[in-house]
Amino acid sequence: MFAHITNNLDVAVSVVAVCAISLTVPSQYWSVKYICSDIGLFLFAIFAYFVMRRFKKDRDRPKKSCQEACTVESSVDESELELSTQVASEVVEVIKAEEPQFDVSSHIVVMQKYANERNIAGTMRTFRLIKKNGVPPSSQMYNIVLQAWINCGNVQAAEDLMEEITGAGLADETSYNLLIKVLVSTRALDKANGFLKDMKKASLTPSVAAFDNLLSGFAREGRFTESLSLLEEMHAGGVHPSNDTLNNIVKLLNGSRNIDQRLARVQQILLKYNIDATSVSPVPVAMPRLAAVISQAEESKTTCCAHEMHITGSLSQIKAVRKTLKQHGLLDNTESGCSPLDGHWETDHGLTVIVEGKLVRWSAQRACKLSFTNKERTGCTMSLYGEATNGRLVSPATSPHASKSLVWENGDVWQSYDGRVIGQDTFFSQCMTKMVRDQFQDLQYQARSSAMLKCVSRQALNIPVMLEQSIVEFLGNDLYYVRVHFESKSNPSKKVSNDDDDDLGPLPFETDQDTCNAISLRHPRVGLRHCWAEKGDNSYGQRTLVNGQEVNEDDFSRHVQYVCWA
């Protein structure tokens, strides 16, 4: 209050002083000009007063300590620093948002494109670019690089990369399948088998594709023991077989030679995979003849060795082969399913006469006909020695070792014994099929033709589908076959030591005079497959003959012009 009064007093004194100064001015200077200047001076004095008063207040105010001043300044600096940092981060975020993001998926597509084009440089460049942008490698990226090395033919680099993938823990099922497939194609089967085992150690379940790739390699190389072990392992792992698996089993059995495995083991494989079953596939799986003979041996009630001759060729060639088989004494039906008089008969003069239906064949060049005199076909009449004579079937036989006898009115007696002697061999339960067209070969030929058309054009023949299918059905391989099944006491799998050869003499099917060799030499343009299996001896085997010589499966297929489904 006192300060306020003092301030007002100063103002009053200042006003009085100004007025006093004005009164001292002489009167001649009292004019409008001088009055205005005095008023201006008065206002200037008031302004100067207020300025001086303001300066006085700032001087009288107590000063802050240096510490407080530093604190204030530091707080200002920190706030400014925080503000600048926040502004900088916002600016960086805005710049990042404006920059284009790195698209990993598009670069992976580019990698795949380079790999398919066998451009390993482009593949690796893109792979390193992805890693440079902070993206960790994935199994897909490694598999693309692995495929690129394989496409370029550098298998060693693919194996080295596989070690890197395995070390990184990124090896998956695709990685192993790619490497196993290329190792099988390069015939490195042991390495491929090792990677299959490594796959199991890595807690990965091998797919049917991995098994099929390795099995195809074993079948191509004829490694029968390893193939059986692989099939047993596949079945134990619960892997369902594909159509390729069944085809590989067929190739394995057809190409097997000099097999040292037991019949029971192969029989178990056949039962597990049931290769005779038809599946939904482009080409049905044809049952290999060795498997068919093994099944027949298992069903046989005798202890004899089951045999089968499968002869393949063109229609005219098979007609000639069947005629030759007839001349050798082979019959269409078995002894149990034929007429009572059908079979081989031995005359009193030591001749072998073959009766089949109404045809009587004395030799390959001489034949005649007979007529039956009763419905049971146990009586007949025929011209013997230029005169007609009647004959009748007598049971029991007149000879102690014969199974039946045919007695003629002129006194001749024909004896029939068990089995049918063909050359040096005795056939039991012999039967022969008609000429049959190889339908499986037709289907494979049609499937191969359709695949070739699709390779040439996506629209194939560019005609309606129904019409195209009708055209394809007319395609075929023009292959026919005839089969001869019989049982015999001879087993080609048995090997006799040299010490016993002098006592036993030449065994059947071990000389060039057996029936199979004779047929093959007589008809060199056909292919003959001879399969056998004996349940009692637990053995089996097969051979393929061309012009009387044993050949492997590939040469046999080329000779008969087989169409093989890969």
C-alpha positions as CSV (number, residue, x, y, z in Angstrom):
1,M,0.0,0.0,0.0
2,F,2.8,2.3,0.9
3,A,4.6,1.6,-2.3
4,H,1.5,2.3,-4.3
5,I,1.1,5.8,-2.6
6,T,4.8,6.5,-3.2
7,N,4.4,5.7,-6.9
8,N,1.4,8.0,-7.2
9,L,3.3,10.8,-5.4
10,D,6.1,10.6,-7.9
11,V,3.6,11.0,-10.7
12,A,2.1,14.1,-9.1
13,V,5.5,15.7,-8.5
14,S,6.4,15.0,-12.1
15,V,3.2,16.7,-13.3
16,V,3.8,19.8,-11.1
17,A,7.4,20.0,-12.3
18,V,6.3,19.9,-15.9
19,C,3.7,22.6,-15.3
20,A,6.2,24.8,-13.5
21,I,8.6,24.5,-16.3
22,S,5.9,25.5,-18.7
23,L,5.0,28.6,-16.7
24,T,8.5,29.9,-16.8
25,V,8.3,30.2,-20.6
26,P,7.7,33.8,-21.8
27,S,4.2,34.6,-23.1
28,Q,5.4,35.4,-26.6
29,Y,6.1,31.8,-27.0
30,W,2.5,30.8,-26.2
31,S,1.3,29.7,-29.5
32,V,-0.2,26.6,-31.0
33,K,3.2,25.5,-32.3
34,Y,4.8,25.7,-28.9
35,I,1.8,24.2,-27.1
36,C,1.9,21.1,-29.4
37,S,5.6,20.7,-28.8
38,D,5.1,21.0,-25.1
39,I,2.4,18.3,-25.2
40,G,4.8,16.1,-27.1
41,L,7.5,16.7,-24.6
42,F,5.1,15.8,-21.8
43,L,4.1,12.5,-23.5
44,F,7.7,11.6,-24.0
45,A,8.4,12.3,-20.4
46,I,5.6,9.9,-19.4
47,F,7.0,7.2,-21.7
48,A,10.5,7.7,-20.2
49,Y,9.1,7.4,-16.8
50,F,7.4,4.1,-17.4
51,V,10.6,2.7,-19.0
52,M,12.7,3.7,-16.1
53,R,10.2,2.3,-13.7
54,R,10.3,-1.1,-15.6
55,F,14.1,-1.2,-15.5
56,K,14.0,-0.5,-11.8
57,K,11.6,-3.4,-11.1
58,D,13.9,-5.9,-13.0
59,R,16.9,-4.6,-11.0
60,D,15.2,-5.0,-7.7
61,R,14.1,-8.6,-8.5
62,P,16.3,-11.3,-6.7
63,K,18.7,-13.2,-9.0
64,K,18.4,-17.0,-9.3
65,S,21.4,-19.2,-8.4
66,C,23.6,-20.7,-11.0
67,Q,22.5,-24.2,-10.2
68,E,18.9,-23.3,-10.8
69,A,19.8,-21.6,-14.0
70,C,21.7,-24.7,-15.2
71,T,18.8,-26.9,-14.2
72,V,16.4,-24.8,-16.2
73,E,18.8,-24.7,-19.2
74,S,19.3,-28.6,-19.0
75,S,15.6,-29.2,-18.8
76,V,15.1,-27.0,-21.9
77,D,17.9,-28.9,-23.7
78,E,16.4,-32.3,-22.7
79,S,13.0,-31.4,-23.9
80,E,14.4,-30.1,-27.1
81,L,16.5,-33.3,-27.5
82,E,13.4,-35.5,-26.9
83,L,11.5,-33.4,-29.4
84,S,14.2,-33.7,-32.0
85,T,14.5,-37.5,-31.4
86,Q,10.8,-38.0,-31.8
87,V,10.8,-35.9,-34.9
88,A,13.7,-37.9,-36.3
89,S,12.0,-41.3,-35.6
90,E,8.8,-40.1,-37.2
91,V,10.8,-39.0,-40.2
92,V,12.5,-42.4,-40.5
93,E,9.2,-44.2,-40.3
94,V,7.8,-42.0,-43.0
95,I,10.8,-42.7,-45.2
96,K,10.5,-46.5,-44.6
97,A,6.8,-46.4,-45.3
98,E,7.5,-44.6,-48.6
99,E,10.3,-47.1,-49.6
100,P,9.1,-50.3,-51.5
101,Q,9.0,-53.5,-49.3
102,F,11.3,-56.5,-50.2
103,D,9.0,-59.2,-51.8
104,V,10.4,-62.6,-50.9
105,S,7.8,-64.6,-52.7
106,S,8.5,-62.9,-56.0
107,H,12.2,-63.5,-55.7
108,I,11.5,-67.2,-54.9
109,V,9.5,-67.4,-58.1
110,V,12.5,-65.9,-60.0
111,M,14.8,-68.5,-58.3
112,Q,12.5,-71.3,-59.5
113,K,12.5,-69.9,-63.0
114,Y,16.3,-69.7,-63.1
115,A,16.5,-73.3,-61.7
116,N,14.2,-74.6,-64.4
117,E,16.3,-72.8,-67.1
118,R,19.5,-74.4,-65.7
119,N,20.8,-70.9,-64.8
120,I,22.8,-71.6,-61.7
121,A,24.3,-68.1,-61.7
122,G,20.9,-66.4,-61.6
123,T,19.7,-68.8,-59.0
124,M,22.6,-68.2,-56.6
125,R,22.5,-64.5,-57.2
126,T,18.8,-64.3,-56.2
127,F,19.5,-66.6,-53.3
128,R,22.2,-64.4,-51.9
129,L,20.1,-61.3,-52.5
130,I,17.3,-62.7,-50.4
131,K,19.8,-63.5,-47.6
132,K,21.3,-60.0,-47.9
133,N,17.9,-58.4,-47.2
134,G,17.8,-60.2,-43.8
135,V,15.5,-63.1,-44.8
136,P,16.7,-66.4,-43.3
137,P,16.9,-69.3,-45.8
138,S,14.0,-71.8,-45.8
139,S,13.7,-75.4,-47.0
140,Q,12.0,-74.2,-50.1
141,M,14.8,-71.9,-51.1
142,Y,17.5,-74.6,-50.4
143,N,15.4,-77.1,-52.5
144,I,15.3,-74.7,-55.4
145,V,19.1,-74.3,-55.3
146,L,19.4,-78.1,-55.0
147,Q,17.2,-78.6,-58.1
148,A,19.3,-76.0,-60.0
149,W,22.5,-78.0,-59.4
150,I,20.8,-81.2,-60.4
151,N,19.4,-79.6,-63.6
152,C,22.9,-78.4,-64.4
153,G,24.3,-81.9,-64.0
154,N,26.6,-81.1,-61.0
155,V,25.6,-84.0,-58.7
156,Q,28.7,-83.4,-56.5
157,A,27.6,-79.8,-55.8
158,A,24.2,-81.1,-55.0
159,E,25.6,-83.6,-52.5
160,D,27.7,-80.8,-50.9
161,L,24.7,-78.6,-50.6
162,M,22.7,-81.4,-49.0
163,E,25.3,-81.5,-46.3
164,E,24.8,-77.8,-45.7
165,I,21.0,-78.2,-45.7
166,T,21.3,-81.1,-43.2
167,G,23.6,-79.1,-41.0
168,A,21.2,-76.2,-40.9
169,G,18.3,-78.6,-40.0
170,L,16.3,-77.6,-43.1
171,A,16.4,-80.9,-45.0
172,D,12.9,-82.1,-45.7
173,E,11.3,-84.9,-47.6
174,T,11.6,-83.0,-50.9
175,S,15.3,-82.5,-50.4
176,Y,16.0,-86.2,-49.9
177,N,13.6,-87.2,-52.8
178,L,15.5,-84.9,-55.2
179,L,18.9,-86.3,-54.3
180,I,17.8,-90.0,-54.2
181,K,16.2,-89.6,-57.7
182,V,19.4,-88.1,-59.3
183,L,21.7,-90.7,-57.6
184,V,19.5,-93.5,-59.0
185,S,19.7,-92.0,-62.5
186,T,23.5,-91.8,-62.2
187,R,23.6,-95.4,-61.0
188,A,24.9,-94.5,-57.6
189,L,22.5,-96.9,-55.8
190,D,24.6,-97.3,-52.7
191,K,24.6,-93.6,-52.0
192,A,20.9,-93.3,-52.7
193,N,20.3,-96.1,-50.3
194,G,22.4,-94.3,-47.7
195,F,20.4,-91.1,-48.1
196,L,17.2,-93.2,-47.6
197,K,18.6,-94.4,-44.3
198,D,19.7,-90.9,-43.3
199,M,16.2,-89.8,-44.0
200,K,14.9,-92.2,-41.4
201,K,17.5,-91.0,-38.9
202,A,16.3,-87.5,-39.4
203,S,12.8,-88.6,-38.2
204,L,11.4,-88.2,-41.7
205,T,9.1,-90.9,-43.1
206,P,10.2,-91.8,-46.6
207,S,7.4,-91.5,-49.2
208,V,6.4,-94.0,-51.8
209,A,8.3,-91.9,-54.4
210,A,11.6,-92.4,-52.6
211,F,11.0,-96.1,-52.4
212,D,9.9,-96.3,-56.1
213,N,13.0,-94.4,-57.3
214,L,15.4,-96.7,-55.4
215,L,13.4,-99.8,-56.3
216,S,13.5,-98.9,-60.0
217,G,17.3,-98.6,-59.8
218,F,17.6,-102.0,-58.1
219,A,15.3,-103.6,-60.7
220,R,17.4,-102.1,-63.6
221,E,20.6,-103.4,-62.1
222,G,19.1,-106.8,-61.3
223,R,19.9,-106.5,-57.6
224,F,17.2,-108.9,-56.5
225,T,18.2,-109.3,-52.8
226,E,18.3,-105.6,-52.1
227,S,15.0,-105.2,-53.9
228,L,13.3,-107.8,-51.7
229,S,14.7,-106.2,-48.6
230,L,13.5,-102.8,-49.7
231,L,10.0,-104.1,-50.4
232,E,9.8,-105.8,-47.0
233,E,11.0,-102.5,-45.4
234,M,8.4,-100.6,-47.4
235,H,5.6,-103.0,-46.2
236,A,6.8,-102.8,-42.6
237,G,6.7,-99.0,-42.7
238,G,3.1,-99.0,-43.9
239,V,3.8,-97.3,-47.2
240,H,1.0,-98.0,-49.6
241,P,2.4,-99.1,-53.0
242,S,1.7,-97.1,-56.1
243,N,1.3,-98.2,-59.7
244,D,5.0,-97.5,-60.2
245,T,5.8,-99.9,-57.3
246,L,3.9,-102.7,-59.0
247,N,5.5,-102.0,-62.3
248,N,8.9,-102.1,-60.6
249,I,8.1,-105.5,-59.1
250,V,7.1,-106.8,-62.5
251,K,10.4,-105.5,-64.0
252,L,12.3,-107.1,-61.1
253,L,10.7,-110.5,-61.5
254,N,10.9,-110.5,-65.3
255,G,14.6,-109.4,-65.2
256,S,15.7,-111.8,-62.4
257,R,18.2,-114.5,-63.4
258,N,20.1,-117.0,-61.3
259,I,18.1,-116.1,-58.2
260,D,19.5,-117.4,-54.9
261,Q,16.4,-116.4,-52.8
262,R,14.0,-118.9,-51.5
263,L,10.5,-119.4,-53.0
264,A,8.7,-118.6,-49.7
265,R,10.2,-115.1,-49.4
266,V,9.2,-114.2,-52.9
267,Q,5.7,-115.7,-52.4
268,Q,5.2,-113.5,-49.3
269,I,6.1,-110.4,-51.4
270,L,3.6,-111.4,-54.1
271,L,0.9,-111.9,-51.5
272,K,1.6,-108.6,-49.7
273,Y,1.5,-106.5,-52.9
274,N,-1.0,-108.5,-54.9
275,I,0.4,-107.4,-58.2
276,D,-2.3,-109.3,-60.1
277,A,-4.9,-106.8,-58.9
278,T,-6.0,-104.2,-61.3
279,S,-5.7,-100.6,-60.2
280,V,-6.8,-97.2,-61.5
281,S,-3.8,-96.4,-63.7
282,P,-3.0,-95.5,-67.3
283,V,-1.7,-99.0,-67.9
284,P,-2.8,-102.1,-65.9
285,V,0.0,-104.1,-64.3
286,A,0.6,-107.4,-66.1
287,M,1.3,-110.3,-63.8
288,P,4.9,-111.6,-64.5
289,R,5.0,-115.2,-65.7
290,L,7.4,-116.1,-62.9
291,A,4.9,-115.0,-60.3
292,A,2.1,-117.0,-62.1
293,V,4.3,-120.1,-62.0
294,I,5.1,-119.6,-58.3
295,S,1.4,-119.4,-57.6
296,Q,0.7,-122.5,-59.6
297,A,3.4,-124.4,-57.7
298,E,1.9,-123.4,-54.4
299,E,-1.5,-124.7,-55.5
300,S,-0.2,-127.9,-56.9
301,K,-0.9,-131.1,-55.0
302,T,2.1,-133.0,-56.5
303,T,5.8,-132.7,-55.7
304,C,6.8,-132.1,-59.3
305,C,8.3,-128.9,-60.6
306,A,5.9,-126.5,-62.3
307,H,7.0,-125.2,-65.7
308,E,5.6,-122.7,-68.2
309,M,6.7,-121.7,-71.7
310,H,5.5,-118.3,-72.7
311,I,6.2,-117.8,-76.5
312,T,5.7,-114.3,-78.0
313,G,5.7,-113.1,-81.6
314,S,3.5,-112.0,-84.5
315,L,0.3,-113.8,-85.5
316,S,1.9,-115.8,-88.3
317,Q,4.9,-116.8,-86.2
318,I,2.8,-118.0,-83.3
319,K,0.7,-120.0,-85.7
320,A,3.8,-121.7,-86.9
321,V,5.0,-122.3,-83.3
322,R,1.8,-123.8,-82.2
323,K,1.9,-126.2,-85.2
324,T,5.4,-127.2,-84.1
325,L,4.2,-127.8,-80.6
326,K,1.5,-130.1,-81.8
327,Q,4.0,-132.0,-83.9
328,H,6.1,-132.5,-80.7
329,G,3.1,-134.1,-79.0
330,L,1.8,-131.2,-76.9
331,L,-2.0,-131.2,-76.4
332,D,-4.4,-128.4,-75.7
333,N,-6.1,-129.9,-72.6
334,T,-4.8,-131.7,-69.6
335,E,-5.1,-135.4,-69.2
336,S,-8.0,-135.0,-66.7
337,G,-9.9,-132.6,-69.0
338,C,-9.5,-134.4,-72.3
339,S,-11.4,-137.2,-74.0
340,P,-10.8,-140.8,-72.7
341,L,-8.7,-141.7,-75.8
342,D,-6.7,-138.5,-75.9
343,G,-3.1,-138.8,-75.0
344,H,0.2,-140.6,-75.9
345,W,0.0,-144.3,-76.7
346,E,2.8,-146.8,-77.2
347,T,2.2,-149.5,-79.8
348,D,3.5,-153.1,-79.7
349,H,6.1,-152.1,-82.3
350,G,7.5,-149.3,-80.1
351,L,5.9,-146.4,-81.9
352,T,4.4,-143.4,-80.1
353,V,1.0,-142.4,-81.3
354,I,-0.7,-139.2,-80.3
355,V,-4.5,-139.1,-80.2
356,E,-6.3,-135.7,-79.8
357,G,-10.0,-135.7,-80.6
358,K,-10.5,-137.4,-83.9
359,L,-6.9,-136.8,-85.1
360,V,-4.3,-139.6,-84.8
361,R,-0.7,-138.5,-85.4
362,W,1.8,-141.2,-86.0
363,S,4.7,-138.8,-86.5
364,A,5.3,-135.3,-87.6
365,Q,4.6,-136.2,-91.2
366,R,1.9,-139.0,-90.9
367,A,-1.6,-138.6,-89.5
368,C,-5.1,-140.0,-89.9
369,K,-8.6,-139.7,-88.5
370,L,-10.8,-142.0,-86.4
371,S,-14.5,-142.1,-85.6
372,F,-16.2,-142.8,-82.3
373,T,-18.6,-145.7,-82.0
374,N,-20.3,-144.6,-78.7
375,K,-21.3,-141.5,-76.9
376,E,-18.7,-142.1,-74.1
377,R,-16.0,-142.0,-76.8
378,T,-14.4,-145.1,-75.4
379,G,-14.8,-147.0,-78.6
380,C,-13.6,-146.1,-82.1
381,T,-12.9,-147.3,-85.6
382,M,-9.8,-146.5,-87.7
383,S,-7.9,-147.8,-90.6
384,L,-4.9,-149.9,-89.6
385,Y,-2.5,-151.3,-92.1
386,G,-5.0,-150.5,-94.9
387,E,-8.0,-152.2,-93.2
388,A,-10.7,-150.7,-91.0
389,T,-10.7,-152.1,-87.4
390,N,-12.5,-151.3,-84.2
391,G,-10.8,-150.5,-80.9
392,R,-12.1,-150.2,-77.3
393,L,-10.7,-148.8,-74.1
394,V,-9.9,-151.4,-71.5
395,S,-9.7,-150.7,-67.8
396,P,-7.7,-151.8,-65.9
397,A,-4.8,-151.8,-68.3
398,T,-3.3,-155.0,-69.6
399,S,0.2,-153.8,-68.7
400,P,1.2,-153.5,-65.1
401,H,2.8,-150.0,-65.5
402,A,0.2,-148.6,-67.9
403,S,-2.7,-146.3,-66.8
404,K,-5.0,-147.5,-69.6
405,S,-5.0,-149.8,-72.7
406,L,-6.6,-149.5,-76.1
407,V,-7.3,-153.0,-77.6
408,W,-7.9,-153.4,-81.4
409,E,-9.7,-156.2,-83.1
410,N,-6.7,-157.0,-85.2
411,G,-4.8,-157.9,-82.0
412,D,-2.8,-154.7,-81.5
413,V,-2.7,-153.2,-78.0
414,W,-1.8,-149.6,-77.3
415,Q,-0.6,-148.7,-73.8
416,S,-0.9,-145.3,-72.1
417,Y,1.4,-144.4,-69.3
418,D,1.4,-141.5,-66.9
419,G,2.9,-138.3,-68.4
420,R,3.6,-137.4,-71.9
421,V,7.0,-137.9,-73.3
422,I,8.1,-134.9,-75.3
423,G,11.6,-135.4,-76.7
424,Q,13.8,-136.3,-73.7
425,D,11.3,-134.9,-71.1
426,T,8.2,-136.3,-69.5
427,F,5.4,-133.8,-69.1
428,F,2.7,-134.2,-66.4
429,S,-0.5,-132.3,-66.4
430,Q,0.3,-130.6,-69.6
431,C,-1.9,-128.0,-71.2
432,M,-1.6,-125.4,-74.0
433,T,-3.5,-122.2,-74.7
434,K,-4.9,-121.0,-78.0
435,M,-3.2,-118.1,-79.8
436,V,-4.0,-115.0,-77.7
437,R,-3.5,-111.4,-78.5
438,D,-1.3,-109.6,-76.0
439,Q,-3.8,-107.0,-74.7
440,F,-1.4,-105.6,-72.1
441,Q,1.0,-104.7,-74.9
442,D,-1.9,-103.0,-76.8
443,L,-2.8,-100.9,-73.7
444,Q,0.8,-99.9,-73.2
445,Y,1.2,-99.1,-76.9
446,Q,-1.9,-96.9,-76.8
447,A,-0.8,-95.2,-73.6
448,R,2.6,-94.4,-75.1
449,S,1.0,-93.1,-78.2
450,S,-1.3,-90.8,-76.2
451,A,1.7,-89.5,-74.2
452,M,3.6,-88.8,-77.4
453,L,0.7,-86.9,-78.8
454,K,0.4,-84.7,-75.7
455,C,4.1,-84.0,-75.9
456,V,3.7,-82.7,-79.5
457,S,0.5,-80.7,-78.8
458,R,-1.7,-79.9,-75.8
459,Q,-4.7,-80.5,-78.0
460,A,-3.3,-83.9,-79.2
461,L,-5.0,-84.5,-82.5
462,N,-7.2,-81.4,-82.1
463,I,-10.4,-83.4,-82.7
464,P,-13.3,-84.3,-80.4
465,V,-12.2,-86.4,-77.4
466,M,-14.6,-89.3,-78.2
467,L,-13.3,-89.5,-81.8
468,E,-9.7,-89.3,-80.6
469,Q,-10.3,-92.2,-78.1
470,S,-11.8,-94.3,-80.9
471,I,-8.8,-93.7,-83.1
472,V,-6.4,-94.6,-80.3
473,E,-8.2,-97.9,-79.7
474,F,-7.2,-99.1,-83.1
475,L,-3.5,-98.8,-82.2
476,G,-1.7,-101.9,-81.0
477,N,1.6,-103.8,-81.0
478,D,0.4,-106.8,-83.1
479,L,1.9,-109.3,-80.6
480,Y,0.4,-112.7,-79.8
481,Y,1.5,-115.4,-77.5
482,V,0.9,-119.0,-76.6
483,R,1.5,-120.6,-73.2
484,V,2.4,-124.2,-72.4
485,H,2.0,-125.2,-68.7
486,F,3.3,-128.6,-67.5
487,E,4.8,-130.3,-64.6
488,S,8.0,-132.3,-64.7
489,K,10.4,-134.0,-62.3
490,S,13.4,-132.0,-63.7
491,N,14.4,-128.8,-62.0
492,P,16.9,-126.5,-63.8
493,S,17.7,-124.8,-60.4
494,K,19.3,-128.0,-59.1
495,K,23.0,-128.2,-59.8
496,V,24.6,-131.6,-59.8
497,S,28.3,-132.0,-59.1
498,N,30.7,-133.3,-61.7
499,D,31.2,-136.6,-59.9
500,D,27.5,-137.4,-60.3
501,D,27.3,-136.5,-64.0
502,D,28.7,-139.8,-65.2
503,D,26.1,-141.8,-63.3
504,L,23.0,-139.6,-64.1
505,G,23.8,-138.6,-67.6
506,P,22.6,-135.3,-69.1
507,L,19.8,-133.7,-67.2
508,P,16.8,-132.2,-68.9
509,F,17.0,-128.5,-69.8
510,E,20.8,-128.7,-69.4
511,T,21.5,-129.7,-73.1
512,D,20.7,-128.1,-76.4
513,Q,18.2,-131.0,-77.1
514,D,15.5,-130.0,-74.6
515,T,12.1,-128.9,-75.9
516,C,12.6,-125.2,-75.1
517,N,15.8,-125.0,-77.1
518,A,14.3,-127.0,-79.9
519,I,11.3,-124.6,-80.2
520,S,13.6,-121.6,-80.0
521,L,15.9,-122.9,-82.7
522,R,13.1,-123.8,-85.0
523,H,11.5,-120.4,-84.7
524,P,14.3,-117.8,-84.2
525,R,12.1,-114.7,-84.6
526,V,10.0,-115.4,-81.6
527,G,10.9,-115.0,-77.9
528,L,10.5,-117.9,-75.4
529,R,10.4,-117.4,-71.7
530,H,10.8,-120.5,-69.6
531,C,9.8,-120.2,-65.9
532,W,9.8,-122.9,-63.2
533,A,9.1,-123.3,-59.5
534,E,9.2,-126.3,-57.1
535,K,7.5,-126.1,-53.8
536,G,9.2,-129.1,-52.3
537,D,12.7,-127.9,-53.1
538,N,11.7,-124.3,-52.3
539,S,13.4,-123.1,-55.5
540,Y,12.4,-121.2,-58.7
541,G,13.9,-119.5,-61.7
542,Q,13.5,-118.4,-65.3
543,R,15.4,-117.9,-68.6
544,T,14.7,-116.2,-71.8
545,L,15.7,-117.8,-75.1
546,V,16.2,-116.2,-78.6
547,N,17.3,-118.5,-81.4
548,G,18.3,-121.1,-78.8
549,Q,20.5,-118.8,-76.8
550,E,19.9,-117.4,-73.4
551,V,19.6,-113.5,-73.4
552,N,18.9,-110.9,-70.7
553,E,15.6,-109.1,-70.3
554,D,16.6,-106.0,-72.3
555,D,17.7,-108.0,-75.3
556,F,14.6,-110.2,-75.1
557,S,12.3,-107.2,-75.0
558,R,14.0,-105.6,-78.0
559,H,13.8,-108.9,-80.0
560,V,10.1,-109.3,-79.5
561,Q,9.5,-105.5,-79.7
562,Y,8.0,-105.1,-76.3
563,V,6.6,-101.7,-75.3
564,C,7.8,-101.1,-71.8
565,W,6.1,-98.7,-69.5
566,A,8.7,-96.8,-67.5
